[in-house]
């Protein structure tokens, strides 16, 4: 490759004229092609957050139980008894659209490395997926490939995939979202960080060899798609889960010794980002000899080595004299091990190859001194609120219920999660399909609850309220199983930030998230920003996916969503006003996406959630479901289907039109199935606490019966609910 830097080459590297001029000022000369490539990936949106860093500072990141917030490979929270939960969520959107199997698989592999890099054994995977309209020609192919990739990697590596969310909307036709989350458990006194230290200490490369796959993956992930999307296939990495499994075990074995000073996985931008981030955090320089990098292809050049995103690789700084000990461990696990450099006091990333100096860059210019943009932003026009009278009532309520529960957005995801091994490691005690997955902390009475959630149509309608709701929804999901919410990780998926409307969505969502996190004592400890999710100028719905983690101190006191006993009373917690704006009923049954989203009262969220959790912890509740998309109707059906037991309710106590009472999506609500023995006590406690609690009916029978509104046999409901996705995937016309 020529070292002559032309405007076309600069543009190909995703840099503008001003950024290139800035590079020349920093170096005092023109960069060579290798240096240009290094700046390209480190200054990409994916690595530098240059459009989002100003606003991310608004998010609360601290709490007494937070051990490590954003800035490391993953967030760390204290879960008691000298143990910590370590977790993060990241996007692999662009690669998964280009090559769905490998894009999704390597997304799982990358997030696993973020967690075990810090000393945690991964105990659970989760994901948040968004696909285009079901009738779009690529949707079925993309869904099939992504699910196979997630299952193929997670199952082989031996970490359970315990849940997630999958939604469909035409805005994702040209740009799907694949957000992967991993949670691990570590001993607090055995947590590892990435800051390099010790002038002269060895810099060590371990894991797989470097190939030519994934070159410029970070840059590709920082641009929007166009007609040449398919040509970007070589920028997608290729994963090997069996190598990842060996890498996990080798790293954890070495971590049980006293050999490691710092460790970093090679994720986006590969050897470049790992070496730069370690040097930057430690305030040191790195001198690397690229001739010593283990390569799996002949004739690889420094540019390719530094920008490759080959998978299953790590970079370490070892204590002097421990190189042989570490090498023996990695050789035992049949992994490559090479000392490729040392720490210097120069403050520069200095690279040599075959005896020649091929790059010399001040490390701060790649990290803290990277460009930061305060992009212009405008808030979308506020929509008009809708009263129930402005939303058509169904001619047949039973048919509308079957359409919702058997449609693309509320139908069972069993076809997906049955492809995942969610029971490996034998600690999964609440499986996919509920409000939150629950995984036992091995050898203890504790358990971790995990949930991912977001309602993009709310964010599109009102970014701030939508951001609040995304956080509050995961908080409710964790609460509904009895867990105390601890913290969140996020994956902020938006379109092109250079468009003020898109930047306005981002800013509004951040402000809403921050407000909810403060009110709920639910800080952000890690996350990822994924911008430029659009094709030919058409962006996705703004999708700030939230991954929440909570703690059950006693896993015996846990609620699920299934009805358990005939004759339990059905109690609705929270105020119901029948808010239909931006509802799933309007979108799926009426083809409308207008109206304001439901307002989020964070005081009510906190009060109602704390009340429900306290009753679970007291042993008075074992069947709980939060209300969200589809409102009361959806939650009632999901509880009935999970318990294979019908229910009879009367909407009269709600004093609303039936369609508003059934399908309204008012927030801060839960549906409880309460045994008759505990009913009086729970109602009395709710009244004392000032909690809205309405007795609507009871469990039992073989249908969903709503007085004077509908009666749908459970068998018909199950057929519709369980049948949509297998039938969709079996269609021959797509």
C-alpha positions as CSV (number, residue, x, y, z in Angstrom):
1,X,0.0,0.0,0.0
2,X,1.3,3.4,-0.9
3,X,2.3,5.9,1.8
4,X,1.0,8.8,-0.3
5,X,-1.9,10.3,1.6
6,X,-4.5,11.6,-0.8
7,X,-7.9,13.2,0.0
8,X,-9.5,10.1,-1.2
9,X,-7.5,7.9,1.2
10,X,-8.4,10.3,4.1
11,X,-12.0,10.0,3.2
12,X,-11.8,6.2,3.0
13,X,-10.5,6.3,6.6
14,X,-13.5,8.2,7.8
15,X,-11.7,11.4,8.6
16,X,-12.6,14.9,7.5
17,X,-10.2,17.6,6.4
18,X,-10.2,19.3,9.8
19,X,-9.4,16.1,11.6
20,X,-6.6,15.3,9.2
21,X,-5.1,18.8,9.7
22,X,-5.3,18.2,13.4
23,X,-3.3,15.0,13.0
24,X,-0.6,16.9,11.1
25,X,-0.4,19.5,13.9
26,X,0.0,16.8,16.6
27,X,2.7,14.9,14.7
28,X,4.4,18.0,13.3
29,X,4.4,16.2,9.9
30,X,2.2,14.2,7.6
31,X,1.3,10.8,9.0
32,X,2.2,7.7,7.1
33,X,-0.6,5.2,6.1
34,X,-0.2,3.1,9.3
35,X,-0.4,6.2,11.5
36,X,-3.4,7.4,9.5
37,X,-5.1,4.0,10.0
38,X,-4.5,4.2,13.8
39,X,-5.9,7.7,14.1
40,X,-8.8,6.5,11.9
41,X,-10.0,3.8,14.2
42,X,-9.2,5.6,17.5
43,X,-11.0,8.7,16.4
44,X,-14.0,6.8,15.0
45,X,-17.3,7.2,16.7
46,X,-17.1,3.6,17.8
47,X,-13.9,4.1,19.8
48,X,-13.8,7.8,20.7
49,X,-17.5,8.7,21.3
50,X,-16.6,12.1,19.8
51,X,-20.3,13.0,19.3
52,X,-21.6,11.6,22.6
53,X,-19.0,12.2,25.3
54,X,-20.3,15.6,26.3
55,X,-23.7,14.2,27.0
56,X,-22.7,10.9,28.5
57,X,-21.3,12.9,31.4
58,X,-24.9,13.7,32.5
59,X,-25.5,10.1,33.5
60,X,-25.1,9.2,37.2
61,X,-22.4,6.5,37.6
62,X,-21.8,6.3,41.3
63,X,-23.5,4.6,44.3
64,X,-22.2,3.0,47.5
65,X,-22.4,-0.5,45.8
66,X,-20.6,0.6,42.6
67,X,-17.0,-0.6,42.6
68,X,-16.2,0.5,39.0
69,X,-18.2,2.7,36.7
70,X,-17.8,3.5,33.0
71,X,-14.3,3.7,31.6
72,X,-13.1,0.1,32.1
73,X,-13.9,-3.0,30.1
74,X,-17.1,-3.5,32.1
75,X,-18.9,-2.1,35.2
76,X,-18.6,-3.7,38.6
77,X,-21.1,-3.7,41.5
78,X,-20.8,-5.2,45.0
79,X,-23.2,-8.1,45.6
80,X,-22.1,-8.9,49.2
81,X,-19.9,-11.6,50.8
82,X,-16.8,-10.3,49.0
83,X,-18.3,-10.9,45.6
84,X,-19.0,-8.6,42.6
85,X,-21.1,-8.7,39.5
86,X,-19.3,-7.5,36.4
87,X,-21.4,-6.7,33.3
88,X,-21.7,-4.8,30.1
89,X,-23.7,-4.5,26.9
90,X,-22.3,-3.7,23.5
91,X,-23.6,-3.4,19.9
92,X,-22.6,-5.4,16.9
93,X,-25.1,-3.9,14.5
94,X,-23.4,-3.2,11.3
95,X,-21.4,-6.5,11.2
96,X,-24.6,-8.5,11.9
97,X,-26.4,-6.9,9.0
98,X,-23.6,-7.7,6.6
99,X,-22.9,-11.2,7.8
100,X,-25.6,-12.2,10.4
101,X,-24.1,-15.4,11.8
102,X,-20.5,-14.2,12.3
103,X,-21.6,-10.6,13.2
104,X,-23.8,-11.9,16.0
105,X,-21.4,-14.6,17.1
106,X,-18.5,-12.3,17.4
107,X,-20.7,-9.8,19.3
108,X,-21.2,-12.5,21.9
109,X,-17.5,-13.3,21.9
110,X,-16.5,-9.7,22.3
111,X,-18.8,-9.0,25.3
112,X,-17.7,-12.2,27.0
113,X,-14.1,-11.0,26.8
114,X,-15.0,-7.6,28.2
115,X,-16.2,-9.4,31.3
116,X,-13.7,-12.1,31.9
117,X,-10.9,-9.6,31.2
118,X,-11.7,-8.2,34.6
119,X,-11.4,-11.4,36.4
120,X,-15.0,-12.6,36.3
121,X,-16.3,-16.0,35.3
122,X,-19.2,-15.3,32.9
123,X,-22.5,-16.7,34.2
124,X,-25.1,-15.4,31.8
125,X,-25.6,-13.9,28.3
126,X,-28.5,-11.8,27.2
127,X,-29.3,-9.8,24.0
128,X,-31.6,-7.1,22.6
129,X,-32.4,-7.6,18.9
130,X,-34.3,-5.4,16.5
131,X,-35.3,-6.5,13.0
132,X,-37.2,-4.9,10.1
133,X,-40.8,-5.5,9.1
134,X,-41.6,-9.2,8.9
135,X,-42.6,-8.9,5.2
136,X,-39.3,-7.3,4.3
137,X,-37.3,-9.7,2.1
138,X,-34.2,-9.8,4.3
139,X,-35.8,-10.0,7.7
140,X,-36.2,-13.8,7.9
141,X,-32.7,-14.4,6.7
142,X,-31.2,-11.9,9.2
143,X,-33.2,-13.2,12.1
144,X,-32.3,-16.8,11.3
145,X,-28.6,-16.0,11.0
146,X,-28.4,-13.8,14.1
147,X,-30.1,-16.3,16.3
148,X,-28.0,-19.1,15.0
149,X,-24.8,-17.0,15.6
150,X,-25.8,-16.1,19.2
151,X,-26.7,-19.7,20.0
152,X,-23.7,-21.2,18.1
153,X,-21.2,-19.1,20.0
154,X,-22.8,-19.0,23.5
155,X,-23.7,-22.7,23.5
156,X,-20.2,-23.8,22.4
157,X,-18.4,-21.5,24.9
158,X,-20.6,-22.9,27.7
159,X,-22.2,-19.8,29.0
160,X,-26.1,-19.8,29.2
161,X,-28.0,-17.3,27.1
162,X,-30.9,-16.6,29.6
163,X,-33.1,-14.2,27.8
164,X,-33.5,-10.9,25.9
165,X,-35.9,-9.1,23.6
166,X,-36.7,-9.2,19.9
167,X,-38.8,-6.6,18.2
168,X,-39.8,-5.8,14.6
169,X,-40.3,-2.4,12.9
170,X,-39.8,-1.2,9.3
171,X,-37.2,1.4,10.5
172,X,-34.7,-1.5,11.0
173,X,-35.2,-2.8,7.4
174,X,-31.8,-1.6,6.4
175,X,-30.0,-1.6,9.7
176,X,-30.8,-4.2,12.3
177,X,-29.6,-4.0,15.9
178,X,-27.8,-6.8,17.7
179,X,-26.9,-5.8,21.3
180,X,-25.1,-8.4,23.4
181,X,-24.8,-8.4,27.2
182,X,-22.8,-10.6,29.5
183,X,-22.8,-10.8,33.3
184,X,-20.0,-12.4,35.3
185,X,-19.2,-13.0,39.0
186,X,-15.8,-12.3,40.6
187,X,-14.2,-12.0,44.0
188,X,-13.8,-8.4,44.9
189,X,-10.1,-8.8,45.7
190,X,-9.5,-10.4,42.3
191,X,-10.7,-7.8,39.9
192,X,-8.3,-6.8,37.1
193,X,-8.0,-3.4,35.4
194,X,-6.4,-2.2,32.2
195,X,-4.0,0.5,33.3
196,X,-0.5,-0.4,32.3
197,X,2.3,0.2,34.8
198,X,6.0,-0.4,35.3
199,X,8.6,1.0,32.9
200,X,10.3,-1.9,31.2
201,X,7.6,-4.4,32.0
202,X,6.7,-6.9,29.3
203,X,3.7,-6.4,27.0
204,X,2.4,-9.8,26.1
205,X,0.0,-11.0,23.4
206,X,-2.1,-14.1,24.1
207,X,-4.9,-16.1,22.4
208,X,-5.5,-16.6,18.7
209,X,-3.2,-15.5,15.9
210,X,-3.9,-12.3,13.9
211,X,-5.5,-12.6,10.5
212,X,-6.9,-10.2,8.0
213,X,-10.5,-10.4,9.2
214,X,-12.2,-7.3,10.6
215,X,-9.8,-4.7,9.3
216,X,-11.5,-1.3,9.7
217,X,-14.4,-2.8,11.5
218,X,-14.5,0.1,14.0
219,X,-14.5,2.6,11.1
220,X,-17.2,0.7,9.3
221,X,-19.3,0.7,12.4
222,X,-19.1,4.5,12.5
223,X,-20.6,5.1,9.1
224,X,-24.1,4.8,7.7
225,X,-24.9,2.1,5.1
226,X,-25.5,2.7,1.4
227,X,-25.7,0.7,-1.8
228,X,-22.2,-0.8,-1.3
229,X,-23.0,-2.4,2.1
230,X,-22.4,-5.9,0.9
231,X,-18.9,-5.0,-0.2
232,X,-18.0,-4.4,3.5
233,X,-18.2,-8.1,4.3
234,X,-14.4,-8.4,4.7
235,X,-14.7,-6.0,7.7
236,X,-16.7,-8.6,9.7
237,X,-14.7,-10.7,12.1
238,X,-14.8,-14.5,12.3
239,X,-15.2,-16.1,15.7
240,X,-14.1,-19.5,17.2
241,X,-16.0,-20.2,20.5
242,X,-13.9,-23.2,21.3
243,X,-10.8,-21.0,21.3
244,X,-12.7,-18.4,23.4
245,X,-13.5,-21.2,26.0
246,X,-9.8,-22.0,26.3
247,X,-9.0,-18.3,26.5
248,X,-11.4,-17.9,29.4
249,X,-9.9,-20.8,31.3
250,X,-6.3,-19.8,30.6
251,X,-6.9,-16.2,31.7
252,X,-8.8,-17.2,34.9
253,X,-6.0,-19.6,35.7
254,X,-3.3,-17.0,35.3
255,X,-5.5,-14.5,37.3
256,X,-5.3,-16.9,40.3
257,X,-1.6,-16.2,40.4
258,X,0.1,-12.9,41.1
259,X,1.4,-12.4,37.6
260,X,-0.9,-9.8,36.0
261,X,-0.5,-6.0,36.3
262,X,-3.0,-5.1,33.6
263,X,-5.1,-6.8,31.0
264,X,-7.2,-5.7,28.0
265,X,-9.1,-7.6,25.4
266,X,-8.5,-6.9,21.7
267,X,-12.0,-5.8,20.6
268,X,-12.9,-3.0,18.2
269,X,-9.6,-1.7,16.5
270,X,-7.8,-4.8,17.8
271,X,-4.2,-4.4,18.8
272,X,-4.4,-0.6,18.3
273,X,-7.2,0.1,20.8
274,X,-5.9,-2.4,23.4
275,X,-2.4,-1.1,23.4
276,X,-3.5,2.6,23.3
277,X,-6.1,2.2,26.0
278,X,-3.7,0.4,28.3
279,X,-0.9,3.0,27.8
280,X,-3.3,5.9,28.1
281,X,-4.9,4.7,31.4
282,X,-1.4,4.1,32.8
283,X,0.1,7.4,31.6
284,X,2.9,5.5,29.9
285,X,4.2,4.7,26.4
286,X,4.3,1.3,24.6
287,X,7.1,0.1,22.3
288,X,5.9,-2.8,20.2
289,X,7.8,-5.0,17.8
290,X,5.2,-6.0,15.3
291,X,7.6,-8.7,13.9
292,X,6.8,-10.7,17.0
293,X,3.0,-10.6,16.6
294,X,1.7,-14.2,16.0
295,X,0.1,-14.1,12.5
296,X,-2.0,-16.8,10.8
297,X,-1.5,-15.5,7.3
298,X,1.8,-15.0,5.4
299,X,3.1,-11.5,4.5
300,X,1.0,-9.5,6.9
301,X,2.0,-5.9,7.2
302,X,2.0,-3.5,10.2
303,X,-1.2,-1.8,8.9
304,X,-3.0,-5.1,8.8
305,X,-1.7,-6.3,12.2
306,X,-2.7,-3.1,14.0
307,X,-6.1,-2.8,12.5
308,X,-7.2,-6.4,12.4
309,X,-10.1,-7.4,14.6
310,X,-9.4,-11.1,14.7
311,X,-11.1,-12.6,17.6
312,X,-10.1,-14.3,20.9
313,X,-7.0,-12.2,21.6
314,X,-5.8,-10.4,24.7
315,X,-3.0,-8.0,25.7
316,X,-1.4,-8.1,29.1
317,X,1.3,-6.5,31.1
318,X,3.0,-9.0,33.4
319,X,5.1,-8.5,36.5
320,X,8.8,-9.0,35.9
321,X,9.9,-12.7,36.0
322,X,6.4,-14.1,35.5
323,X,6.7,-14.5,31.7
324,X,7.6,-18.2,31.8
325,X,4.8,-19.0,34.3
326,X,2.3,-17.3,32.1
327,X,3.6,-18.9,28.9
328,X,3.3,-22.3,30.4
329,X,-0.4,-21.8,31.2
330,X,-1.3,-20.5,27.7
331,X,0.7,-23.2,26.0
332,X,-1.1,-25.8,28.1
333,X,-4.4,-24.4,26.8
334,X,-2.9,-24.5,23.2
335,X,-3.0,-20.8,22.8
336,X,-0.4,-18.4,21.4
337,X,1.8,-16.5,23.8
338,X,4.4,-13.8,22.7
339,X,6.2,-11.0,24.3
340,X,5.7,-8.3,21.7
341,X,7.0,-5.2,23.5
342,X,7.6,-3.2,26.7
343,X,6.4,-0.2,28.6
344,X,8.3,3.0,28.1
345,X,8.3,6.4,29.7
346,X,8.0,8.1,26.2
347,X,4.3,8.6,26.3
348,X,4.2,7.4,22.7
349,X,3.0,4.4,20.8
350,X,6.1,3.4,19.0
351,X,5.9,0.6,16.5
352,X,8.8,-1.2,14.8
353,X,8.7,-3.9,12.1
354,X,11.7,-5.8,10.9
355,X,14.0,-3.3,12.6
356,X,12.4,-0.2,11.2
357,X,10.4,2.4,13.1
358,X,7.0,2.4,11.3
359,X,4.9,4.6,13.6
360,X,5.4,7.0,16.5
361,X,2.4,8.6,17.9
362,X,1.7,10.5,21.2
363,X,-0.8,8.3,23.1
364,X,-2.9,11.2,24.5
365,X,-3.6,12.4,21.0
366,X,-5.4,9.2,20.3
367,X,-7.5,9.2,23.5
368,X,-8.1,12.2,25.8
369,X,-7.2,14.7,23.1
370,X,-9.3,13.1,20.4
371,X,-11.9,15.4,18.8
372,X,-15.1,16.1,20.8
373,X,-18.0,17.6,19.0
374,X,-21.0,19.5,20.5
375,X,-23.3,18.6,17.6
376,X,-26.3,20.9,16.9
377,X,-29.4,19.3,18.2
378,X,-33.2,20.1,18.0
379,X,-36.0,18.4,19.8
380,X,-38.7,16.8,17.7
381,X,-42.0,18.6,17.5
382,X,-44.2,17.6,20.4
383,X,-47.1,15.3,19.4
384,X,-50.6,16.0,20.4
385,X,-51.9,13.8,23.2
386,X,-54.8,11.4,22.4
387,X,-57.8,10.7,24.5
388,X,-59.4,7.3,24.4
389,X,-62.2,8.7,22.3
390,X,-59.7,9.6,19.6
391,X,-58.6,6.0,19.3
392,X,-60.9,3.5,17.5
393,X,-62.3,0.7,19.6
394,X,-62.1,-2.8,18.1
395,X,-65.2,-4.3,16.5
396,X,-64.3,-7.6,18.1
397,X,-62.2,-7.4,21.3
398,X,-61.4,-11.1,21.2
399,X,-60.1,-10.9,17.7
400,X,-58.0,-7.8,18.6
401,X,-56.5,-9.7,21.6
402,X,-55.6,-12.6,19.4
403,X,-54.1,-10.2,16.8
404,X,-51.9,-8.6,19.4
405,X,-50.8,-11.8,21.2
406,X,-50.3,-13.6,18.0
407,X,-48.5,-10.7,16.2
408,X,-44.8,-10.0,15.5
409,X,-44.3,-7.9,18.7
410,X,-46.0,-9.9,21.4
411,X,-45.9,-13.4,20.1
412,X,-43.8,-16.0,22.0
413,X,-40.0,-15.9,21.4
414,X,-39.8,-19.7,22.2
415,X,-38.5,-20.4,18.6
416,X,-35.5,-18.1,19.5
417,X,-34.6,-19.1,23.0
418,X,-35.0,-22.8,22.4
419,X,-31.9,-22.5,20.2
420,X,-29.9,-21.2,23.2
421,X,-28.6,-23.4,25.9
422,X,-30.0,-21.5,28.9
423,X,-29.4,-24.2,31.4
424,X,-25.7,-24.9,31.0
425,X,-23.8,-24.3,34.3
426,X,-27.0,-25.4,36.1
427,X,-27.6,-22.1,37.9
428,X,-30.4,-20.7,35.8
429,X,-33.5,-20.6,38.1
430,X,-35.8,-18.4,36.0
431,X,-35.7,-19.2,32.3
432,X,-36.4,-17.0,29.3
433,X,-39.9,-15.7,28.8
434,X,-40.4,-13.8,32.1
435,X,-39.8,-10.3,33.3
436,X,-36.2,-11.1,34.1
437,X,-33.9,-14.0,34.0
438,X,-32.6,-15.2,37.3
439,X,-29.2,-16.9,37.8
440,X,-28.0,-18.3,41.1
441,X,-24.7,-17.1,42.4
442,X,-23.1,-20.5,42.5
443,X,-22.7,-22.0,46.0
444,X,-24.8,-19.3,47.7
445,X,-28.4,-18.4,48.4
446,X,-28.1,-15.3,46.3
447,X,-29.2,-14.8,42.7
448,X,-28.7,-12.2,40.0
449,X,-31.7,-11.0,38.0
450,X,-31.0,-9.7,34.5
451,X,-33.2,-7.9,32.0
452,X,-32.9,-5.9,28.8
453,X,-35.6,-3.5,27.6
454,X,-36.5,-0.4,25.5
455,X,-39.6,0.9,23.8
456,X,-38.3,2.7,20.7
457,X,-41.7,4.0,19.6
458,X,-41.8,6.0,22.9
459,X,-38.4,7.4,22.3
460,X,-39.3,8.5,18.8
461,X,-42.4,10.2,20.1
462,X,-40.7,11.9,23.0
463,X,-37.0,11.2,23.5
464,X,-36.9,12.3,27.2
465,X,-40.0,10.4,28.3
466,X,-38.8,7.4,26.2
467,X,-35.4,7.5,27.9
468,X,-37.0,7.6,31.3
469,X,-39.3,4.7,30.4
470,X,-36.5,2.5,29.1
471,X,-34.7,2.7,32.5
472,X,-37.9,2.4,34.5
473,X,-39.0,-0.7,32.5
474,X,-35.9,-2.7,33.4
475,X,-36.2,-1.5,37.0
476,X,-39.8,-2.9,37.0
477,X,-38.6,-6.1,35.4
478,X,-36.1,-6.8,38.1
479,X,-38.5,-5.7,40.8
480,X,-41.2,-8.1,39.5
481,X,-39.1,-11.1,40.2
482,X,-38.2,-9.8,43.7
483,X,-34.7,-8.4,43.0
484,X,-33.3,-5.1,44.2
485,X,-32.1,-3.2,41.1
486,X,-28.4,-2.3,41.4
487,X,-27.2,-0.7,38.1
488,X,-27.6,-0.6,34.4
489,X,-25.5,-1.0,31.3
490,X,-26.7,0.6,28.1
491,X,-26.4,0.4,24.4
492,X,-27.4,3.6,22.8
493,X,-28.4,3.0,19.2
494,X,-29.2,6.1,17.1
495,X,-28.9,7.3,13.5
496,X,-26.5,9.9,12.1
497,X,-25.5,12.4,14.8
498,X,-24.6,15.0,12.2
499,X,-28.4,15.5,11.6
500,X,-29.7,17.9,14.4
501,X,-33.0,15.9,14.7
502,X,-31.1,12.7,15.4
503,X,-28.8,14.4,17.8
504,X,-31.8,15.8,19.5
505,X,-33.2,12.3,20.0
506,X,-29.9,11.3,21.6
507,X,-29.7,14.3,23.9
508,X,-33.3,14.0,25.0
509,X,-33.0,10.2,25.7
510,X,-29.8,10.8,27.8
511,X,-31.6,13.5,29.8
512,X,-34.6,11.1,30.5
513,X,-32.3,8.2,31.4
514,X,-30.3,10.4,33.8
515,X,-33.5,11.6,35.5
516,X,-34.7,8.0,35.9
517,X,-31.4,6.7,37.1
518,X,-31.2,9.4,39.8
519,X,-34.8,8.9,41.0
520,X,-34.4,5.1,41.2
521,X,-30.9,4.9,42.6
522,X,-30.0,2.9,39.5
523,X,-26.6,4.2,38.2
524,X,-25.0,3.5,34.8
525,X,-21.8,1.5,35.2
526,X,-20.9,0.6,31.6
527,X,-22.2,0.9,28.1
528,X,-21.8,1.5,24.4
529,X,-22.8,4.1,21.9
530,X,-23.7,3.0,18.4
531,X,-24.4,5.9,15.9
532,X,-24.9,6.1,12.2
533,X,-27.5,3.3,12.3
534,X,-29.2,4.3,9.0
535,X,-29.2,3.5,5.3
536,X,-29.3,6.0,2.6
537,X,-30.4,8.7,5.0
538,X,-33.2,6.8,6.7
539,X,-32.5,6.2,10.4
540,X,-33.7,3.6,12.8
541,X,-36.1,4.4,15.6
542,X,-34.0,5.8,18.5
543,X,-33.2,2.7,20.6
544,X,-31.4,3.3,23.9
545,X,-31.4,-0.4,25.0
546,X,-31.0,-0.8,28.8
547,X,-29.6,-3.9,30.5
548,X,-30.4,-4.0,34.2
549,X,-28.9,-6.2,36.9
550,X,-30.5,-6.8,40.3
551,X,-29.8,-8.9,43.4
552,X,-32.0,-11.4,45.3
553,X,-30.3,-12.0,48.6
554,X,-32.5,-15.1,49.1
555,X,-33.4,-16.9,45.8
556,X,-36.1,-18.8,47.7
557,X,-38.1,-15.6,47.8
558,X,-38.6,-15.1,44.1
559,X,-41.7,-14.4,42.0
560,X,-42.5,-15.5,38.5
561,X,-45.1,-14.5,36.0
562,X,-47.1,-17.8,35.9
563,X,-50.4,-18.2,37.6
564,X,-49.9,-20.9,40.3
565,X,-53.3,-21.5,42.0
566,X,-56.9,-21.5,41.0
567,X,-58.8,-18.9,42.9
568,X,-56.0,-16.4,43.4
569,X,-57.2,-12.8,43.3
570,X,-55.8,-10.5,40.5
571,X,-54.7,-7.2,42.0
572,X,-53.6,-4.3,39.7
573,X,-51.0,-2.1,41.3
574,X,-50.7,1.5,40.0
575,X,-53.0,4.1,38.6
576,X,-54.7,3.3,35.3
577,X,-55.7,6.2,33.1
578,X,-56.0,4.3,29.8
579,X,-53.1,6.0,27.9
580,X,-53.3,4.7,24.3
581,X,-50.9,7.2,22.6
582,X,-47.9,5.4,20.9
583,X,-49.3,2.1,22.1
584,X,-48.8,-1.3,20.6
585,X,-52.6,-1.6,20.2
586,X,-52.5,1.4,18.0
587,X,-49.5,0.2,15.9
588,X,-50.5,-3.4,15.5
589,X,-54.3,-3.2,15.3
590,X,-54.9,0.2,13.9
591,X,-51.7,0.9,11.9
592,X,-51.1,4.2,13.8
593,X,-48.0,5.4,15.5
594,X,-49.1,8.8,16.7
595,X,-49.9,10.3,20.1
596,X,-47.6,11.0,23.0
597,X,-46.1,8.1,24.9
598,X,-47.3,7.4,28.5
599,X,-45.8,9.8,31.0
600,X,-43.3,8.3,33.5
601,X,-44.0,9.3,37.1
602,X,-40.7,8.3,38.8
603,X,-42.1,8.9,42.3
604,X,-44.9,6.4,41.6
605,X,-42.4,4.0,39.9
606,X,-40.3,4.0,43.1
607,X,-43.2,3.8,45.5
608,X,-45.1,1.0,43.6
609,X,-42.0,-1.0,42.9
610,X,-40.6,-0.9,46.4
611,X,-44.1,-2.0,47.7
612,X,-44.3,-5.0,45.3
613,X,-40.7,-6.0,46.1
614,X,-41.3,-5.9,49.8
615,X,-44.3,-8.2,49.5
616,X,-42.2,-10.7,47.5
617,X,-39.4,-10.5,50.0
618,X,-42.0,-11.1,52.8
619,X,-43.2,-14.3,51.1
620,X,-46.7,-12.9,50.4
621,X,-46.3,-12.9,46.6
622,X,-45.1,-15.5,44.1
623,X,-46.8,-14.4,40.8
624,X,-46.1,-10.9,39.5
625,X,-45.9,-9.3,36.1
626,X,-45.2,-5.7,35.2
627,X,-47.4,-4.0,32.7
628,X,-45.8,-2.6,29.5
629,X,-46.5,-3.1,25.8
630,X,-50.0,-4.3,25.3
631,X,-51.1,-3.1,28.7
632,X,-53.3,-5.1,31.1
633,X,-54.5,-7.4,28.3
634,X,-51.0,-8.6,27.4
635,X,-49.8,-9.1,31.0
636,X,-53.0,-11.0,31.9
637,X,-52.6,-13.3,28.9
638,X,-48.8,-13.9,29.5
639,X,-49.4,-14.9,33.1
640,X,-52.3,-17.2,32.0
641,X,-50.2,-18.8,29.3
642,X,-47.2,-19.3,31.5
643,X,-49.4,-21.0,34.2
644,X,-51.7,-22.8,31.7
645,X,-54.6,-21.4,33.7
646,X,-57.3,-19.0,32.7
647,X,-58.7,-15.9,34.5
648,X,-61.9,-14.0,34.9
649,X,-61.8,-10.2,35.4
650,X,-64.2,-7.3,35.4
651,X,-63.0,-3.9,34.1
652,X,-65.8,-2.0,35.8
653,X,-63.5,-0.9,38.8
654,X,-61.3,1.0,36.4
655,X,-64.1,3.2,35.1
656,X,-62.6,3.5,31.6
657,X,-63.6,2.5,28.1
658,X,-62.8,-1.1,27.6
659,X,-60.1,-0.6,24.9
660,X,-58.3,2.0,27.1
661,X,-58.5,-0.2,30.2
662,X,-57.3,-3.3,28.4
663,X,-54.7,-1.9,26.0
664,X,-53.6,1.4,27.7
665,X,-49.9,1.4,28.6
666,X,-49.8,3.5,31.7
667,X,-46.5,3.1,33.6
668,X,-45.6,2.1,37.1
669,X,-48.0,-0.8,37.1
670,X,-47.9,-4.5,38.2
671,X,-50.4,-7.3,38.0
672,X,-50.3,-9.6,41.1
673,X,-51.9,-13.0,41.6
674,X,-52.5,-13.1,45.4
675,X,-53.6,-16.1,47.3
676,X,-56.8,-15.6,49.3
677,X,-54.8,-16.2,52.5
678,X,-52.7,-13.1,51.8
679,X,-55.2,-10.9,50.1
680,X,-56.5,-8.9,53.1
681,X,-53.0,-8.3,54.3
682,X,-51.6,-7.1,51.0
683,X,-54.6,-4.8,50.4
684,X,-54.3,-3.3,53.8
685,X,-50.6,-2.7,53.4
686,X,-51.2,-1.1,50.0
687,X,-53.8,1.2,51.5
688,X,-51.5,2.2,54.3
689,X,-48.7,2.9,51.8
690,X,-50.9,5.0,49.6
691,X,-50.6,2.5,46.7
692,X,-53.4,2.2,44.1
693,X,-54.5,-1.4,44.3
694,X,-57.6,-2.7,42.5
695,X,-59.1,-6.2,42.8
696,X,-60.1,-7.1,39.2
697,X,-61.0,-10.8,39.4
698,X,-59.4,-14.2,39.9
699,X,-57.5,-17.1,38.3
700,X,-59.1,-20.2,37.0
701,X,-60.9,-21.8,34.1
702,X,-59.7,-22.4,30.6
703,X,-60.2,-19.0,29.0
704,X,-59.5,-15.3,29.4
705,X,-62.9,-14.0,30.3
706,X,-63.5,-10.3,30.7
707,X,-67.0,-9.5,31.7
708,X,-69.1,-8.0,28.9
709,X,-66.0,-7.6,26.7
710,X,-64.5,-11.0,25.5
711,X,-64.1,-14.7,26.2
712,X,-61.1,-16.3,24.5
713,X,-60.2,-19.9,25.1
714,X,-56.7,-20.4,26.3
715,X,-56.1,-23.0,23.6
716,X,-56.9,-20.4,20.9
717,X,-54.7,-17.8,22.6
718,X,-51.8,-20.3,22.9
719,X,-52.1,-21.3,19.2
720,X,-51.9,-17.7,18.1
721,X,-49.1,-16.8,20.6
722,X,-46.9,-19.8,20.1
723,X,-47.6,-20.1,16.4
724,X,-46.6,-16.8,14.8
725,X,-42.8,-17.1,14.8
726,X,-42.5,-20.7,13.7
727,X,-45.0,-20.0,10.9
728,X,-43.1,-16.9,9.9
729,X,-39.8,-18.7,9.8
730,X,-41.3,-21.5,7.7
731,X,-42.8,-19.3,5.1
732,X,-41.8,-20.1,1.6
733,X,-42.7,-16.8,0.0
734,X,-40.0,-14.8,1.8
